Amino acid sequence: MTYDEAQGQWRVVDHQGVSAVLADPATYSSDLTPITPTQEDFETFRQGNFVGMDPPEHRKLRTLVSQAFTPRVVQGLEPRIEDVCARLLDGVADRDRFDLVDTLAYPLPIIVIAELLGIPADDHRLFQEWAGTLFGGDQLGDSLDMADLERALEAIAPTVREMNGYVLDHIRRRRARPGDDLTSRLLAAEVDGTRLADEEIVGFVALLLVAGHITTTALLGNAVVTFDGHPGTFPALREDPGRLPDAVEEVLRWLPPFPELGRRTTRPVVLGGQEIPADTLLMAHLGAANRDPSRFTRPDVFDVARSPNPHLTFGHGIHFCFGAPLARLEARIALHMLMERFPTFTIPSYDDVTYQNPAVLVGVRHLPVAVTRP
């Protein structure tokens, strides 16, 4: 347990403590609205965003959505993810240098999510533009405080309004004429006679844009940066692709895209010998927990063969990341295809690599790479 003087925030940093906080929603609430700024354009988004909900509302929403977004649905996307990866990489077939983020890491998950939802291909660029605005972090400083957050909410409100309006129209079209897509399945999902309201589906679609897009973009970029920074990693994985799933998990442990999760205390608690009042913002630091020496052997060593690897990057408990299976699948397919196509794959100059605002996301914004071909 540490206190950040500059931020005025308590942080839980050990693996056991972070796990305990995330596993106890009654004491550590995910609903931060009583202590954070609000913005009316975000209210529709909030209705279906079960990441910011506690039981029983959380259970209802997640159960309904789980009926439509099943493991089988995710696994069924594998051939399409391969097709999209191949098409995107074909676009740089005549180049020995390209930006990995612009070429692959950014468009891949957006296209997959948009297709999954039944969004027309011509409108995929809208999703890319919205995601760029929502997660650019250009309105924020390096350390996120409430004033920063308020400014950011105001700045991105028009984008949220536009996205909500578009998704609501799409939902209404699917309600009138259902298809074989995730939006139609969400409309049909039912538990104990309860169905999702249109506004709740809007919130979940916006959540998918986060869980199904930005995590994969960051994971792919972080994987390439980390592999490049540990010579021999790419050749070893190319020789034995079966180790790729473990390597992806180690990248997730090493560089979690969202290294902290906020929770609100619902009552006074004692943590690490400190009394924390009710309605205090508490940060569960996943990045620190992922390097806790009491839980991981040689935590500051990047080890693609690490197993078991109980990292907390996708969370823990009832809020375990809904998009985790999709992010893992997309990352494995994309990395495997990169290694198949390019015998060598390097970052020629780190001076040309640009990074996201770490207050929003740990990842690269631009990643120029140099490749050779068979």
C-alpha positions in Angstrom: 0.0 0.0 0.0 1.5 3.4 -1.0 0.2 7.0 -1.1 0.9 9.2 -4.1 1.3 12.7 -2.7 1.1 14.4 -6.1 -2.1 12.6 -7.1 -3.6 12.4 -3.6 -4.3 8.8 -4.2 -3.9 5.5 -2.3 -2.4 2.6 -4.4 -2.6 -1.1 -3.7 0.6 -2.6 -5.3 1.0 -6.2 -4.1 -0.5 -9.1 -6.0 -2.5 -10.5 -3.0 -3.8 -7.0 -2.1 -4.8 -6.1 -5.7 -6.5 -9.5 -6.1 -8.4 -9.0 -2.8 -9.6 -5.5 -3.8 -10.8 -6.7 -7.2 -12.6 -9.7 -5.7 -14.6 -7.7 -3.3 -17.1 -5.4 -5.2 -19.2 -4.9 -2.1 -16.3 -3.0 -0.4 -14.5 -1.7 -3.5 -17.1 -0.5 -5.9 -16.5 -0.1 -9.7 -19.1 2.7 -9.8 -17.0 5.8 -9.5 -19.8 8.3 -10.4 -20.2 9.6 -6.8 -16.6 10.8 -6.8 -15.7 11.6 -10.4 -16.9 14.3 -12.9 -20.0 13.5 -14.9 -20.9 14.5 -18.4 -24.4 14.1 -19.9 -23.2 12.6 -23.2 -21.7 9.7 -21.2 -25.0 8.7 -19.6 -26.1 6.5 -22.5 -22.7 4.9 -22.6 -22.9 4.2 -18.8 -26.2 2.3 -19.1 -24.6 -0.7 -20.8 -21.0 -0.3 -19.5 -21.0 -3.1 -16.9 -17.3 -2.4 -16.2 -18.6 0.5 -14.1 -21.4 -1.4 -12.4 -21.7 -3.5 -9.2 -24.0 -6.5 -8.5 -26.8 -7.1 -9.1 -26.9 -4.7 -12.1 -23.5 -6.0 -13.3 -24.7 -9.6 -13.2 -27.8 -8.9 -15.2 -26.0 -7.1 -18.0 -23.0 -9.5 -18.2 -25.3 -12.5 -18.2 -27.4 -11.1 -21.1 -24.4 -10.1 -23.1 -22.7 -13.5 -22.4 -25.6 -15.2 -24.3 -24.6 -13.4 -27.5 -20.8 -13.0 -27.1 -19.9 -16.6 -26.4 -16.5 -18.3 -26.5 -17.8 -20.1 -29.6 -18.5 -16.8 -31.3 -15.0 -15.6 -30.6 -13.4 -18.8 -31.7 -15.5 -18.7 -34.9 -13.8 -15.4 -35.8 -10.4 -17.1 -36.3 -10.6 -17.5 -40.1 -11.9 -14.0 -40.6 -9.1 -12.6 -38.4 -6.6 -14.5 -40.5 -8.1 -13.0 -43.7 -8.1 -9.5 -42.3 -4.4 -9.8 -41.2 -3.4 -11.2 -44.6 -5.2 -8.4 -46.5 -3.7 -5.7 -44.3 -0.2 -7.1 -44.7 -0.7 -7.5 -48.4 -1.1 -3.7 -48.5 2.6 -3.3 -47.7 3.8 -6.3 -49.8 6.1 -4.1 -51.8 7.7 -2.3 -48.8 10.5 -3.3 -46.5 9.6 -0.6 -44.0 6.2 0.3 -42.6 4.4 1.5 -39.5 3.1 -1.6 -37.7 0.4 0.4 -35.8 -1.0 2.1 -38.9 -0.7 -1.1 -41.1 -2.0 -3.8 -38.7 -2.3 -3.2 -34.9 -4.8 -0.4 -35.2 -7.1 -1.4 -38.1 -7.2 -5.2 -37.4 -9.3 -5.1 -34.2 -11.5 -2.3 -35.4 -12.4 -4.2 -38.6 -13.0 -7.4 -36.7 -15.3 -5.7 -34.1 -17.2 -3.7 -36.7 -17.8 -6.8 -38.9 -18.9 -8.7 -35.8 -21.5 -6.1 -35.0 -22.7 -6.0 -38.6 -21.4 -2.5 -39.3 -21.2 -1.8 -43.0 -17.6 -1.8 -44.4 -17.9 1.8 -45.6 -18.4 2.9 -42.0 -15.4 1.1 -40.4 -13.3 4.3 -40.7 -15.8 6.0 -38.4 -14.9 3.5 -35.7 -11.2 4.2 -36.3 -11.7 7.9 -36.0 -13.8 7.6 -32.8 -11.3 5.3 -31.2 -8.5 7.6 -32.0 -10.3 10.5 -30.3 -11.4 8.5 -27.3 -8.0 7.0 -26.5 -5.6 9.6 -27.9 -5.2 11.3 -24.5 -4.3 14.5 -26.2 -6.3 16.5 -23.7 -4.5 15.0 -20.7 -1.3 15.5 -18.8 1.0 12.6 -17.9 -0.7 12.2 -14.5 -4.4 12.0 -14.5 -6.2 14.3 -12.0 -9.8 15.3 -11.7 -9.3 18.6 -13.6 -7.6 16.8 -16.4 -10.5 14.3 -16.5 -13.1 17.0 -16.6 -11.4 18.7 -19.5 -11.0 15.4 -21.4 -14.7 14.5 -20.9 -15.8 17.9 -22.3 -13.3 17.5 -25.3 -14.5 14.1 -26.3 -18.2 14.6 -25.6 -19.1 15.5 -29.2 -17.4 12.2 -30.4 -19.3 10.2 -27.8 -22.5 11.9 -28.9 -21.9 11.1 -32.6 -20.9 7.4 -31.7 -24.0 6.9 -29.5 -26.3 8.3 -32.3 -24.7 6.1 -34.9 -24.9 2.9 -32.8 -28.5 3.6 -31.7 -29.5 4.0 -35.4 -27.7 0.7 -36.2 -29.5 -1.1 -33.4 -32.9 0.2 -34.5 -32.2 -1.0 -38.1 -31.3 -4.4 -36.8 -34.4 -4.5 -34.6 -36.5 -3.9 -37.7 -34.5 -6.3 -39.8 -32.4 -8.8 -37.7 -29.3 -10.4 -39.3 -26.7 -13.0 -38.3 -24.5 -10.5 -36.4 -23.7 -9.8 -32.7 -26.0 -6.7 -32.6 -29.0 -8.9 -33.6 -28.0 -11.6 -31.1 -27.8 -8.9 -28.4 -31.3 -7.8 -29.2 -32.5 -11.4 -28.9 -30.7 -12.2 -25.7 -33.1 -12.9 -22.8 -32.7 -13.9 -19.1 -35.8 -14.4 -16.9 -37.9 -12.5 -19.4 -35.5 -9.5 -19.4 -33.9 -8.2 -22.5 -31.4 -5.5 -23.1 -32.7 -2.0 -23.8 -31.4 -0.2 -26.9 -29.4 2.2 -24.7 -27.8 -0.7 -22.8 -26.7 -2.2 -26.1 -25.1 1.2 -27.1 -23.1 1.1 -23.9 -21.9 -2.5 -24.5 -21.0 -1.7 -28.1 -18.9 1.2 -26.9 -17.3 -1.1 -24.3 -16.5 -3.6 -27.1 -14.8 -0.8 -28.9 -12.5 -0.5 -25.8 -12.2 -4.2 -24.9 -12.1 -5.5 -28.4 -9.9 -2.8 -30.0 -7.6 -0.8 -27.9 -6.3 -3.7 -25.8 -5.3 -5.6 -28.9 -3.7 -2.6 -30.5 -1.6 -2.0 -27.4 -0.8 -5.7 -27.0 0.5 -6.1 -30.5 2.7 -3.0 -30.3 4.0 -3.9 -26.9 4.8 -7.5 -28.0 6.9 -6.3 -31.0 8.7 -3.7 -28.9 9.4 -6.2 -26.1 10.5 -9.0 -28.4 12.8 -6.6 -30.3 14.2 -5.5 -27.0 15.1 -9.1 -26.0 17.3 -10.4 -28.8 16.6 -14.0 -29.8 12.9 -13.9 -28.9 11.6 -13.7 -32.5 13.9 -16.5 -33.8 13.0 -18.7 -30.9 9.2 -18.2 -31.4 9.6 -18.6 -35.2 11.3 -22.0 -34.5 8.6 -23.1 -32.1 5.3 -21.2 -32.7 3.6 -23.4 -30.0 5.3 -21.1 -27.4 3.5 -18.0 -28.8 0.5 -18.2 -26.3 2.9 -18.2 -23.3 4.8 -15.3 -24.9 1.6 -13.3 -25.3 0.8 -13.9 -21.6 4.3 -12.7 -20.6 3.9 -9.5 -22.7 0.6 -8.9 -20.9 2.3 -9.3 -17.6 5.3 -7.2 -18.6 3.4 -4.2 -20.1 -0.3 -4.1 -19.2 -2.1 -1.7 -21.5 -4.2 -0.4 -18.5 -1.8 -0.7 -15.5 -4.3 0.7 -12.9 -8.0 0.1 -12.1 -9.9 2.6 -9.9 -12.2 1.5 -7.2 -14.3 3.5 -4.7 -14.4 2.4 -1.1 -18.0 1.9 0.1 -17.1 2.0 3.8 -14.1 2.8 5.9 -11.4 0.1 5.4 -8.0 -0.6 6.9 -5.4 -1.5 4.3 -1.7 -1.9 5.0 -2.2 -0.5 8.4 -3.8 2.6 7.0 -7.5 3.6 7.6 -9.1 4.7 4.3 -12.4 6.6 4.6 -15.6 5.7 2.6 -15.9 7.2 -0.9 -12.2 7.3 -1.4 -10.7 6.6 -4.8 -8.3 3.6 -4.5 -6.1 2.6 -7.4 -5.3 -1.2 -7.8 -2.0 -1.2 -9.6 -1.9 -4.2 -11.9 1.5 -3.3 -13.3 3.1 -3.4 -9.8 1.2 -6.6 -8.9 2.4 -8.3 -12.0 6.0 -7.8 -10.8 5.4 -8.8 -7.2 8.4 -11.0 -6.2 6.3 -12.9 -3.7 4.2 -14.1 -6.6 6.6 -14.3 -9.6 10.0 -15.8 -9.8 12.5 -13.2 -11.2 9.6 -10.8 -11.9 11.9 -8.3 -13.6 13.0 -10.8 -16.2 11.0 -11.1 -19.4 10.6 -14.9 -19.9 8.5 -16.1 -22.8 8.4 -19.6 -21.3 7.0 -18.4 -17.9 4.4 -20.8 -16.6 2.3 -20.5 -14.6 1.7 -16.8 -15.2 -1.0 -15.5 -12.9 -0.8 -11.9 -14.1 -3.7 -9.5 -13.4 -3.6 -7.5 -16.6 -7.2 -8.6 -17.5 -8.4 -8.0 -14.0 -9.8 -10.5 -11.5 -13.1 -11.5 -10.1 -16.5 -10.5 -11.6 -14.9 -7.8 -13.8 -12.4 -10.1 -15.5 -12.0 -8.6 -19.0 -14.8 -9.6 -21.3 -12.6 -8.9 -24.4 -9.7 -11.0 -23.2 -10.3 -14.1 -25.4 -10.6 -11.9 -28.5 -7.5 -9.9 -27.7 -5.5 -13.1 -27.1 -6.7 -14.6 -30.4 -6.0 -11.6 -32.5 -2.6 -11.1 -31.0 -1.6 -14.8 -31.5 -2.8 -14.8 -35.2 -1.2 -11.4 -36.0 2.2 -12.3 -34.4 2.2 -15.7 -36.0 1.5 -14.2 -39.5 4.2 -11.6 -39.0 6.8 -14.3 -38.2 5.6 -16.4 -41.1 5.9 -13.6 -43.7 9.1 -11.9 -42.5 12.3 -13.9 -41.7 13.6 -10.8 -39.9 11.6 -8.1 -38.2 13.2 -5.2 -36.4 12.7 -1.7 -35.1 15.4 0.3 -36.9 15.3 3.4 -34.7 13.6 3.9 -31.4 13.8 7.6 -32.0 11.0 7.2 -34.5 8.7 5.3 -32.1 6.0 7.4 -30.5 4.0 6.3 -27.4 0.5 6.8 -26.2 -0.2 9.0 -23.2 0.6 6.7 -20.3 -2.1 8.3 -18.2 -4.6 6.7 -20.6 -2.8 3.7 -22.1 0.6 2.0 -22.1 1.3 1.3 -25.7 2.8 2.7 -28.9 1.1 5.2 -31.2 3.5 4.8 -34.1 5.9 1.9 -34.6 8.1 2.0 -37.8 9.5 -1.5 -38.5 12.0 -2.9 -41.0 11.4 -6.4 -42.5 13.0 -8.8 -44.9 11.1 -11.3 -47.1 11.8 -15.0 -48.0 
